[in-house]
């Protein structure tokens, strides 16, 4: 199973692609889509959508997993993040991918083993689990963590351990 993980953002949207072969997790690719913050917002959303569409066409994942919105005190930032998530989700749905959503707590639990892990711990575990030569760019590392969470969650569901 090949999974595309997404860490959505209106300025930077990270993506990571992994493949699960048996119990092994293999790194396929990762990166980030950077938008021009001086440009108008609809064009930034379009860049996220087209960038992820290209990634999907190139790697042909079997599923997409995306991080859910965290609660924010800044309403404007939360709305922009929600719109960036929407652009990413539509790219996946338009490609016919099943899209799963995970909270930051679920991702940290799946990757590190506890939901209160620091961002640096998650990045280090992603590096170890995928045998990367170095820690990936922050947003790409977060996206890889989301992909790992999904790959492991699907395996548990298949085994009948969670419903």
Rosetta blueprint (number, residue, H / E / L):
1 X L
2 X E
3 X E
4 X E
5 X E
6 X E
7 X E
8 X L
9 X L
10 X L
11 X L
12 X E
13 X E
14 X E
15 X E
16 X E
17 X E
18 X E
19 X E
20 X E
21 X E
22 X L
23 X L
24 X E
25 X E
26 X E
27 X E
28 X E
29 X E
30 X E
31 X E
32 X E
33 X E
34 X E
35 X L
36 X L
37 X L
38 X L
39 X L
40 X L
41 X H
42 X H
43 X H
44 X H
45 X H
46 X H
47 X H
48 X H
49 X H
50 X H
51 X H
52 X H
53 X H
54 X H
55 X H
56 X H
57 X H
58 X H
59 X H
60 X L
61 X L
62 X L
63 X E
64 X E
65 X E
66 X E
67 X E
68 X L
69 X L
70 X L
71 X L
72 X L
73 X L
74 X L
75 X H
76 X H
77 X H
78 X H
79 X H
80 X H
81 X H
82 X H
83 X H
84 X H
85 X H
86 X H
87 X H
88 X H
89 X H
90 X H
91 X H
92 X H
93 X H
94 X H
95 X L
96 X L
97 X L
98 X E
99 X E
100 X E
101 X E
102 X E
103 X L
104 X H
105 X H
106 X H
107 X H
108 X H
109 X H
110 X H
111 X H
112 X L
113 X L
114 X L
115 X L
116 X L
117 X L
118 X L
119 X H
120 X H
121 X H
122 X H
123 X H
124 X H
125 X H
126 X H
127 X H
128 X H
129 X H
130 X L
131 X L
132 X L
133 X L
134 X L
135 X L
136 X L
137 X L
138 X H
139 X H
140 X H
141 X H
142 X H
143 X H
144 X H
145 X H
146 X H
147 X H
148 X H
149 X H
150 X H
151 X H
152 X H
153 X H
154 X H
155 X H
156 X H
157 X H
158 X H
159 X L
160 X L
161 X L
162 X L
163 X L
